Amino acid sequence: MLRTVATTRASGPPPRVKRPREAASEQATNLARQLRLLGVEPKVRVFPWGTSAGGIALRVRVRELIALPDRLNTWLQEIRNILESGVRLTLSLDDLGLDDKSIDCLQLFCNEVQVALREGGMPQQQLGLCVAASDIALPAFQVISSALLGCGPRYVVMSSAYMDADTTDRAIQTDWAALFNRRAGPAPLWPVYAAGVRSRCPLLNNEATNALLPGAGIAVPAGTAWLPMELDIGRFADASGTLNSDALTNALEACVVLGDRLFGLLSWPEERQQSDARLNRRLAVMLTGLGDLVVLRKHKPADLACLRELDQLVGYIHHTLWEKSKQLAEACGPLPALDQPHPAGRWPDESHRQDWQQRWQNAMTTAQVRHRNLLVMSPYSVLPRYGPAHEDYVDLLPLIAHADALSFASPPLWPGCNASAFTAFHRRAWAITQRRDAASFVAAGV
């Protein structure tokens, strides 16, 4: 009898063995589902070649590229391959030329991209583009880019010259008016300002930003790899704005623990992203809904008590994320970027080198983390997303000083906002980012 059973089992079809890529995608889907059940929305997409996140942020020197036809053709083929695969892309355009030449250069560039996409048999794609306000007339940028390359996000970088409230420069005033008038509708223009990427770890340096991550609009170094996860604070509040602190803490810790596991399963379509993912393990926990929370609580945003209460909340969120990253580093190993060459290797004298080696190891013991970046905020997070937002909400902008990186995508409509309030809001936010970036971290205690 036993022999008959054994023979029957052996004669059946063998269990199907999942391929590594298929198994990784299934695990990633399960982790994403767990995060959603806890109130967190991971921005991941499943492709035939794997599960990925964030898209690709590239910077392009336009005139230099156009001047080299062979290099341009190779680059266009790469761009077509990216978009054909379904991956989102945002191009930050540099070196457009001066005055009217910048318009001609933009049109030539957009024509080349449009032809390359059409030759690939592709439908018109929504491609994100970014330019500096000082490089080109903004109405021309919007009209040309949308006519040739669809109605994807259009970002405009505002330099420090645009942030002087006392400026009498007519060109600057004209650009602010263009941004206000074209902030909604097809291919809207969205302001961006200099916002470095920081790390809570004192052994890691701050980074300059020169590109924008698709979808989330996070200001990032070009070619970096991020896992965006939206955490809407309103999902943890009742009708009166009282937070479920246990549920919030569980969600924050899951962002780090489950987010770290999910990050390890992602595929990255660009070579620089693959390298950056190995070294830096960047999680982008995008905190939203602060303005909505103020509305629920019926608080006055201009009151100092309101700012203090929210500052304590955002500080707690930031601290909880980083403490969990430190705990994970102890359990699973620190960020690989921390294993890169450090000051100990610069000493020719052996005794000094050993001393620095010991100092570095001591610092690693206390400061090591699992992720380079964690908390992302948008200046718009302090505005209510539903209903009017009066100018007093500007007083909540100091909250963004907690962020490791900043996002500039999808501003709310802000009914009743006028051009003056619009400009003042962005100038205030810019001033806070400058104070935030001035507090640079050094390897203290090493």
C-alpha positions in Angstrom: 0.0 0.0 0.0 2.8 2.4 0.9 4.6 1.6 -2.3 1.5 2.4 -4.3 1.1 5.8 -2.7 4.8 6.6 -3.3 4.6 5.6 -6.9 1.4 7.7 -7.5 3.1 10.8 -6.0 6.2 10.3 -8.1 4.3 10.1 -11.3 2.5 13.4 -10.9 3.8 16.7 -12.5 6.6 18.3 -10.6 5.8 21.6 -8.8 6.5 24.6 -10.9 9.7 26.4 -9.8 9.3 30.2 -10.0 12.1 32.1 -11.7 14.0 34.5 -9.5 12.6 37.6 -11.1 9.0 36.3 -10.8 9.6 35.3 -7.2 11.0 38.8 -6.4 8.1 40.5 -8.0 5.6 38.4 -6.0 7.5 39.2 -2.8 7.5 42.9 -3.7 3.8 42.8 -4.3 3.1 41.2 -0.9 5.3 43.8 0.9 3.5 46.6 -0.9 0.2 45.2 0.2 1.3 45.0 3.8 2.4 48.6 3.7 -1.0 49.7 2.2 -2.8 47.8 5.0 -0.8 49.9 7.5 -1.8 53.2 5.8 1.3 53.7 3.6 1.2 53.9 -0.2 4.4 52.6 -1.9 4.9 54.0 -5.4 6.0 50.8 -7.1 5.2 49.4 -10.5 5.5 45.9 -11.9 7.2 45.5 -15.3 8.0 42.4 -17.4 11.6 42.9 -16.4 10.9 43.3 -12.6 9.4 45.7 -10.0 10.7 49.2 -10.0 10.0 52.6 -8.4 10.5 56.3 -8.9 11.5 56.4 -12.6 14.7 58.1 -13.9 15.9 61.6 -13.3 18.4 62.8 -15.9 20.3 66.0 -16.6 21.0 67.0 -20.3 23.5 69.6 -21.7 21.3 70.3 -24.7 23.6 72.3 -27.0 26.5 70.0 -26.3 24.4 67.0 -27.2 22.9 68.4 -30.4 26.4 69.3 -31.6 27.4 65.7 -31.7 25.1 63.8 -34.0 26.4 60.3 -33.2 26.1 60.8 -29.5 22.7 62.4 -29.9 21.4 59.4 -31.9 22.7 57.0 -29.2 21.1 59.1 -26.5 17.8 59.2 -28.3 17.8 55.5 -28.7 18.4 55.1 -24.9 15.5 57.5 -24.2 13.2 55.6 -26.5 14.1 52.3 -24.8 13.3 53.8 -21.4 9.9 55.2 -22.4 9.0 52.0 -24.4 9.6 50.0 -21.3 7.0 52.1 -19.5 9.5 53.8 -17.1 8.8 57.4 -16.3 11.4 60.0 -17.2 12.1 63.6 -16.2 14.8 65.5 -18.1 16.4 68.6 -16.6 17.6 70.7 -19.5 20.8 72.7 -19.2 22.9 74.8 -21.7 20.1 76.0 -23.9 21.9 79.2 -25.0 21.1 82.9 -24.5 18.0 85.0 -25.3 16.0 83.9 -28.4 18.6 81.2 -29.2 17.4 79.2 -26.2 13.9 79.0 -27.8 15.4 77.8 -31.1 17.5 75.3 -29.2 14.5 74.0 -27.2 12.5 73.5 -30.3 15.3 71.7 -32.1 15.8 69.4 -29.1 12.1 68.7 -28.7 11.8 68.0 -32.5 14.6 65.4 -32.3 13.0 63.7 -29.3 9.6 63.7 -30.9 10.9 62.1 -34.2 12.8 59.5 -32.2 9.7 58.5 -30.3 7.5 58.5 -33.4 10.0 56.3 -35.3 9.8 53.8 -32.5 6.1 53.4 -33.2 5.3 54.9 -29.8 2.3 56.9 -28.9 3.1 60.4 -27.6 4.5 60.0 -24.2 4.1 62.2 -21.1 7.7 63.2 -20.6 8.7 65.4 -17.6 10.9 68.4 -18.4 12.6 71.0 -16.3 14.4 74.3 -17.2 15.9 77.2 -15.3 13.6 80.3 -15.3 16.5 82.5 -16.3 17.3 80.3 -19.4 14.2 80.7 -21.5 10.9 82.6 -21.8 8.5 80.4 -19.8 5.4 80.7 -22.1 7.6 79.5 -25.0 8.9 76.6 -22.9 5.4 75.5 -22.0 3.9 75.9 -25.5 6.8 74.3 -27.4 7.3 71.4 -25.1 3.6 70.5 -24.8 3.0 70.8 -28.5 5.9 68.4 -29.4 6.2 66.1 -26.3 2.8 66.0 -24.7 1.5 67.4 -21.4 3.8 65.9 -18.8 5.0 67.8 -15.8 6.9 71.0 -16.5 9.2 72.3 -13.8 10.9 75.6 -13.5 14.0 76.2 -11.3 14.0 79.6 -9.6 17.5 80.9 -8.6 18.2 83.0 -5.6 17.8 86.2 -7.7 14.1 85.4 -8.0 13.7 85.2 -4.2 14.5 88.9 -3.4 11.2 90.5 -2.4 12.7 94.0 -3.2 13.8 93.1 -6.7 12.7 95.6 -9.5 13.9 93.3 -12.3 11.1 93.2 -14.9 12.1 89.8 -16.3 11.8 88.3 -12.8 8.4 89.9 -12.2 7.3 88.6 -15.6 8.4 85.1 -14.8 6.6 85.0 -11.5 3.4 86.2 -13.3 3.8 83.4 -15.9 4.2 80.8 -13.2 1.1 82.0 -11.4 -1.0 82.2 -14.5 0.2 78.9 -15.9 0.1 76.9 -12.6 -2.9 74.8 -13.7 -4.3 73.3 -16.9 -2.4 71.3 -19.5 1.3 71.0 -18.9 1.3 73.3 -15.9 4.5 75.1 -14.8 5.6 74.2 -11.3 8.3 76.1 -9.4 11.4 74.4 -8.0 14.2 75.9 -5.9 17.6 74.8 -4.7 17.1 72.1 -2.2 20.0 69.9 -1.2 19.6 66.3 0.0 20.6 65.7 3.6 21.3 62.7 5.8 20.8 62.4 9.5 24.0 60.3 9.7 26.9 62.7 10.6 29.3 60.4 8.6 27.6 61.2 5.3 27.8 64.5 3.4 24.9 66.5 2.1 24.4 66.3 -1.7 23.5 68.9 -4.3 20.5 68.4 -6.4 20.3 68.8 -10.2 17.3 66.7 -11.3 13.7 65.8 -10.4 12.4 62.3 -9.7 9.4 61.5 -11.9 6.0 61.4 -10.3 7.1 62.5 -6.8 8.9 65.6 -8.1 11.7 65.1 -5.5 14.8 67.3 -6.1 17.6 64.7 -6.3 21.1 64.1 -7.7 20.7 62.9 -11.3 20.7 59.1 -11.7 19.9 58.3 -8.1 17.5 55.4 -7.0 14.6 56.1 -4.6 11.6 54.2 -3.2 8.9 56.7 -2.7 6.2 55.9 -0.1 3.4 58.3 0.7 2.3 58.7 4.3 -0.8 60.8 4.6 -1.1 61.9 8.2 -4.8 62.3 7.8 -5.2 58.5 7.5 -4.2 58.2 11.2 -6.6 60.9 12.4 -10.3 60.8 13.4 -12.9 63.4 12.4 -11.7 65.8 15.1 -8.0 65.4 14.1 -7.0 63.2 17.0 -4.2 60.9 15.9 -4.0 57.2 16.6 -0.4 57.3 17.8 0.0 53.5 17.9 -1.1 53.1 14.3 1.1 56.0 13.2 4.2 54.5 15.0 3.5 51.1 13.4 3.3 52.6 10.0 6.5 54.6 10.5 8.4 51.6 11.6 7.0 49.6 8.7 8.2 52.3 6.2 11.7 51.5 7.3 11.6 47.7 7.9 9.2 46.6 5.1 10.5 49.5 2.9 14.0 48.2 3.3 13.0 44.7 2.3 11.0 46.0 -0.7 13.9 48.2 -1.8 16.1 45.1 -1.9 13.7 43.5 -4.4 13.5 46.3 -6.8 15.1 46.4 -10.3 16.7 49.6 -11.6 16.7 50.3 -15.4 19.7 52.7 -15.4 23.3 51.8 -14.6 23.9 54.7 -12.3 20.7 53.9 -10.4 21.9 50.3 -9.9 25.2 51.6 -8.4 23.4 54.2 -6.3 20.9 51.7 -5.0 23.6 49.4 -3.8 25.5 52.2 -2.0 22.7 54.4 -0.6 19.4 52.6 -0.1 17.3 55.8 -0.4 13.8 55.6 1.1 11.5 58.6 0.4 8.8 58.6 3.1 6.6 61.4 1.7 4.7 63.1 4.5 1.5 64.7 3.4 -1.7 66.1 4.8 -0.5 68.5 7.5 -2.7 71.3 6.3 -5.7 68.9 6.2 -4.9 68.0 9.8 -5.1 71.7 10.9 -8.5 71.9 9.2 -9.8 68.8 11.1 -8.6 70.2 14.4 -10.1 73.6 13.6 -6.8 75.2 14.6 -5.5 78.6 13.4 -2.3 78.1 11.4 -1.1 81.6 12.4 -1.1 80.7 16.1 2.3 79.8 17.4 0.8 76.9 19.5 -0.4 75.3 16.2 3.1 75.5 14.7 4.7 74.1 17.9 2.3 71.2 18.0 2.9 70.2 14.4 6.6 70.8 14.8 6.6 68.3 17.6 4.7 65.8 15.5 7.0 66.1 12.4 10.0 65.9 14.7 8.7 62.7 16.2 8.1 61.3 12.7 11.6 62.2 11.6 13.2 60.8 14.8 11.2 57.5 14.7 12.2 56.8 11.1 15.9 57.4 11.8 16.0 55.4 15.0 14.4 52.5 13.2 17.1 52.8 10.5 19.8 52.7 13.1 18.3 49.6 14.7 18.1 48.0 11.3 21.7 48.8 10.6 22.7 47.0 13.8 20.7 43.9 12.8 21.3 43.8 9.0 24.4 45.8 8.5 25.0 49.5 7.8 24.6 51.5 4.6 27.3 50.3 2.1 28.3 53.9 1.4 29.7 54.0 4.9 32.2 51.4 3.9 33.7 53.7 1.2 37.2 55.2 1.8 37.3 57.3 5.0 39.9 59.6 6.6 41.9 56.8 8.2 43.4 55.9 4.8 44.9 59.3 4.3 47.6 59.1 7.0 51.1 57.9 5.9 52.1 57.2 9.5 50.9 53.8 10.7 50.1 54.9 14.3 48.0 57.8 13.1 46.3 55.6 10.6 45.4 53.1 13.3 44.2 55.8 15.6 41.9 57.2 12.9 40.7 53.7 12.1 39.7 53.2 15.7 38.0 56.6 15.8 36.1 55.8 12.7 34.9 52.5 14.0 33.8 54.1 17.2 31.8 56.7 15.3 30.3 53.9 13.1 29.1 52.1 16.2 27.1 55.1 17.4 26.1 56.8 14.1 25.6 54.0 11.5 22.3 53.8 9.6 20.8 51.6 7.0 19.5 54.3 4.7 21.0 57.6 3.4 17.7 59.5 3.3 14.3 59.0 4.7 11.8 61.9 5.2 10.6 63.8 2.2 8.3 66.8 2.5 6.7 69.3 0.1 6.1 73.0 0.8 2.5 72.2 -0.3 2.0 69.7 2.6 1.2 72.6 4.9 -1.8 73.7 2.6 -5.2 72.0 2.8 -5.8 69.9 -0.3 -9.6 70.4 -0.1 -11.2 73.8 0.2 -9.7 77.3 0.5 -6.4 78.0 2.2 -5.8 81.5 3.5 -2.4 83.1 3.6 -1.9 82.2 7.3 -0.9 78.7 6.3 2.4 80.2 5.1 3.3 80.4 8.8 3.5 76.6 8.9 6.3 76.4 6.3 9.1 76.1 8.9 8.0 72.5 9.3 9.7 71.6 6.0 13.1 72.2 7.8 12.7 68.6 9.1 12.9 67.1 5.6 15.9 65.2 4.2 14.7 66.0 0.7 12.0 68.2 -0.8 9.2 67.4 -3.3 7.7 70.0 -5.7 5.1 68.0 -7.6 1.3 68.4 -7.8 0.6 71.7 -6.0 -3.0 72.1 -4.7 -5.3 74.5 -6.6 -5.3 76.9 -3.6 -8.6 78.7 -4.5 -8.5 82.4 -3.8 -4.8 82.7 -4.0 -3.5 85.8 -5.9 -0.2 86.4 -7.6 1.3 88.2 -4.6 0.4 85.5 -2.1 1.7 82.8 -4.6 5.1 84.5 -4.9 5.4 85.2 -1.2 4.7 81.6 -0.4 7.5 80.3 -2.6 9.9 83.0 -1.4 9.2 82.0 2.2 9.7 78.3 1.5 12.9 79.0 -0.3 14.3 81.0 2.7 13.5 78.1 4.9 15.3 75.7 2.6 18.4 77.9 2.7 18.5 77.9 6.5 17.9 74.1 6.5 20.8 73.5 4.0 23.1 75.8 6.0 23.0 73.4 8.9 25.5 71.0 7.3 26.5 67.9 9.1 30.1 66.9 9.8 31.6 63.7 11.2 31.4 64.9 14.8 33.3 62.8 17.3 35.6 61.2 14.7 
